[in-house]
Amino acid sequence: MKSAASIDWLTFSIKGETDPHAIVKRYLRIDPALFVDHPHGKYGYQRSMSFGNIFVFHDPAPDRIGDMGVCVSMSGSGCRTFEAHTTLHSKDDLTTPFLRLVEQLHADENVNVSRVDLALDDTEGYLDLEVIAAAVDENTINSRIRKRRVVKGYDGTIKDGTTVYIGAEQSDFRIRIYDKAKERYKPTEPEYNKHWVRFEIVMRGDNANGFVNALVNTDDLGLLASGILNDKIAFIERTETNITRCEVCKWWTDFVDSVANIKLVIKEETQHRLLKSIDWVKRQIAPTLSLINDAKGFFMIREILAIGTSKRTRQQQAILDDYRNSYYIDTRQATKAWSEQDGCTDQILLHVPVRSVYPD
């Protein structure tokens, strides 16, 4: 697969609803106990709850007109959190549960999808950001979209990524093209210089609902995405005064052709929140624990753990439960493997990923 696609933003609202916990259960299929309540909101809502950049807004302000219901908004990282924690399973093991979620939203007449972003990833070298930026400067783009902007970043004197925007910031259709590798990795990491250009399509309002409608009525996301590209934009060789007669650049044709073969997949795996906590403890707390162990012995560590267990919050317990539900614990194999090391008889848990699912 020369290109890949993922949903990188999703915002939808459900009219006639007031209970955010019920929405999380019914649509996202995530344990509501994982979410933290906030006494503030957005989009005209007074309150919200969040988990891993998934935000659920509720309690509309008194001056708001109409039935606002409850609103769910997931940024890019929120979308990855949804994929990692939802029990809404896909139809097969290759595609994302987003397809099932979109089907559910489309079937509910009370749901309005106000924004959806489709991210197309080029890792094969079709898209050159400098060539695309030059096309904006030289107006070698055939598109009805008039607003265009290029932003070049620098870290001192070193170039630190280029981003191209085609379309106004709050328009119903906008394209954003940028270097995903430079956004994701640090300059010291080897992946920083690899080719990973993200072509992001931001759709709002009628465009968002139209995309959802088309997605649930097709088995071929690739053709749908390539059709959107062909309708909205083309990069051309300026050989004619009339822009519609100019030849389309081969690199652009190759990229669109590669998009025609993609499926909606999970592109970026998200580490479970519990594993992130373990990494944090190793970085920040491990030296202090080692001091306590050397000064007071492991019994003091056990006492600290007991205090921590008694003070565990509802959300922390929910994170543990979600982790346990996401992994099958095989203590027999682990105990055998552990006992073979240094003659230790204590048990260690071996985790093999298996996600439990809701029945259809």
N, C-alpha and C positions, 0 to 999 in steps of 0.2 A: 504494500500500500504506500503510494508515494505522497499522499496527503491524508490528513485525518481531521475529524471534526468533533467538537464538543460544545455543549451548551455552556456559555460562560457568564450568563446573567439571566435571571428570571424573576419577574414581578407580576403577581396576579392578585386580584381581590375577589371576595365572595360576598355577594349581597345577602342581606337577611341574617347574617351571622354575628354573634357577639362574643362567643367563647373561643379564645385563641387556642386553648388546649385541645378542644375538640377538632379544630382545623388541623393542628399538627398531627393528631392521631389519624384523622380521616384521609388527608391528602398526602402528607409527607411520610406517614408511617414511621415516625420517630418518637421515642419516649419523651413526652412533654417535661418530665422531671429533669432532663438535661438542660433545659432552657433557664436562663436567669431573667427575672422580672426587672423592668426599668420604669421609673416614674416619669418618663418622657417618651415622646414619639416623633413622628415625621409624617409628611404627606397629609397633614391635617388631623392626625391621630394624637391623642394625649398620652398613651401608654404603649409599651412594647415589651417583647421578650425576645431573647436572642440566644443562639448557640452556634459557635463556629462560623460567624458571619451569615447565618440565616436569621433574618429579623421578621418577627410577626407583630404587626402594628394593629392596635385595637383601641376602642373607646374614642370615637370621633369627637372633635371639639363641638361645643353646643352651637356655634355659629355656622357649622357646615350644613349645606343643603343637600338633601338626597340620602339614599341608603348607601353608606360607604362600607358597611359590614366590617370584615377583617381583611387585612392586606398582608401578603407574604412576599418578601423580597430577598433574593439570594444573589450576592455578588459572585465573582468567579470562584473565590475560595469557599464561599457558602455552597456553591454548586458541588464542589468536590466533597464538602462535608456531608451534603445530602446523599451523594453516591456511596459514601463510606458507611453511613449510619442507618439509611433507610432499610426497612424490611419489605419495601415494595419491589418485588423482583422483576427482572426483565423476562421476555419470552424465551430467551436463550442466554447462554453464558458469554456471548460476544458483545452484546449491546448494553447500553446504559439503562438503568431504571427510569431515566428521564422520558423515554418513549412511553412507558406505562403512565407516568405522571401526566404527560401532555394529553394522552388519550382520555384520562379521567377528567382533566380540566375542560377539554373540548366537549365532553358529553354532558357537562353540567351547565344548564342555561343561566345559572346565577353567577357564573365565573366570567371575569373579564381579565384577559392577559394584556397588561399595559406595556410590558417591555420584555423582549427576549433577545439575547445576543448569541450569535452563532460564530464560533471561532474555528477558522480553517488554518491548519498548521502546515507550513512548507518546510520540510527538513531535507529536501532533495536539491535545493539551489535554484528553483525556478524564479524566485523573487529576489531582486537585488534592491535594497532600500535606497542606495544612492542613485540608481537608474530611475526608480519611482519618484524620488524627490526631484530629479532633473526634469522628469516629465511634467511635474506640477509647475516648475519654474518656466518651462518652455511651452506650456499649454498643448502638450501632445496627448491629450486625454479626450476621448469622445464620451461625453456624459451630460445628462440633463442637470446633474448636481453642480451648482455653481461655486459654492464655498469650498475652498481648498487651503490647506495650511501645512507647512513643514516645520517641525521642531527638532533641532539638533542639540543633543546634550554633550557636555564636556566634563571630564574629571581633571581639572587643571588644564593642561594642554592636550590631553588625550581624549579623543572622541569617545563618547560613552552612549552611543545609540542614537538612532534617528527614528522619529515617529511622524507618519503622514496621516493627516485628517482630511477626509473628503466628505463634505456635508457639514452643516451648522451644528453646533453643540447640542441644541435641544430639538433638532429636527426629527421627524418620524423615521428617517433613514439616514444612517451615517456609517462611514467606513473608517476604520482605524487600522493602520499597518505599522507594526513595530518589531523590534528585535527582542523576541521573547527570551532568548538565552542571556542577553545582557540584563534583562529585567530580573530573571530568576537567579542567576549565579553571581558570585563575587569574582572580581578580576583575577584573583589568585587560584580559582578553580579551573580545571581544564575544560569544562563544559562551556565556559564563558565565551570562548571564541568559536564554538560550533555554529553551524547554520541552522537557525530555528527562527523563521520569520512567521509571525502570526498576522493573519488577515481576518480582522474582526468586523462582523456586520451587526450593527446596532439597529434594532427595529422597535418602534414604539407605535402605540395607537392601532390604527387599522392595519399597518404593516405587520405588527406583532400578531394580531389575531388572524390575519391572512396567512402568515407563515405557519401558525399552529394548525389552522384548517387544512392547509396543503400537506403538512407533515403527517397528519393522521390519515390522510387519504392517498398516501403513496407508499410503496415499498422501496422506493429508491431515493434516498436523501441526496445522493450525489447528483442526480439529474436535477433535482429541485434546487440545490445550491448553485450548480453551474448555470441553470436557467436564470436565477436571480442576478448572477454576475453579468451574464450576457445582456440582460435587460437594462442594467444600471450603468455599466462602465466598460470601457475598452481602452487600452493603451495602444497608440498608433505611431506609425512612421509618417512624418509630415511630408507627403509626396504630392499632395493636392491642396489647392486653396480651400476647397469644400471638404470639411473635416469628415463628412460621412463617406467620402470616396477614398479616404486614405486606407492604406493596408494596416491590418492589426499586427502588432509585434508578435513574433513567433514565441518569445518567452511567456507572453500573456496567454496565448492560445494553448501552449503546453500546460500552463498552470490550470486553466479552466478545464482542460481535458482530464487532468489528473483529479480535479475536484469531482468530476462526474462519476468517479469510481469509489468514492469514499462511503463509509458508514458512520453512524453516530456512535462513538466509542468513548470509553473512559480513558482520558489521556494522562491525567495527572493524579496519581494515587496520593491520598491524604493520610498521614500518620494518625493513628487513633489517639485521642486526647490523653488516655492513660499512659501511652508510650511517650508522649511529649513530656508528661510529668516526670517520668523516669529519667529522661534525658536532662531535665532541669535539675533534678535532685543530684544527679551525677556531677553536673557542672557547678552547682551552687552550694549544695549541702554536704556532699560526700566528705570533704576535708574536715568539717566540724564533727560529723558522725565518727570519723576515725579518731579524732581527739578524745571524744567521749568514751569510745570503746577502749582506747589505750589507758585512759585515766580511771574509768569506773567499771569497765568490763561490759560484756554483752548484755548482762542482765539489765543495765541501765538503758540500753537501746531497746530492749523488750518493753521496759516500763514506758518509754517515750512512745513506742508504737501503740501501746494500750491506751495511752492518753489521746493519741491521734485518732484512734478508732472511736472513742467515746465522743469526740468533737466533730466527727465527720458530718458534713452538711448533706442535705437532701440531694443536691446536684452532684456532689462527689460520689454518693452512693449510686446514683443513677449512671454515672460514668463507669463505675465498676461493674454494675449489672449489664450495661451495654457491651462492655468488653467481654464479659463472660458469655453473653449470648452470641457474640461474634466469633468465639473461639471454642473449639472442643478440647477439653482438658484430659489428656491421657496420662494419668499419674503412674500407671504400671510401667510403661516404657521408660518414662523419665526417671523413676526410682531406680530401675535397673541400670540405666546409663550413669546416673549419679553415683550409685554404690560402687561402680567399677572404678571411680576416681577417688583415690586416697582412702578407700575403705569407708567412706561416709555412708551412713544409713538414713540421713535426713532426706525427706522428699523434696523434689524440685518439680515444678509444673512445666510440662512441654505443651505448647500451644500450637494447634493445627487449625488454620482458618477454615471455618465453616459458618456461613451466615444463615440463621434461621429466617424463614419467610412466612408472610401471611398467606393463607390459602386464597385461591381465586374466588 
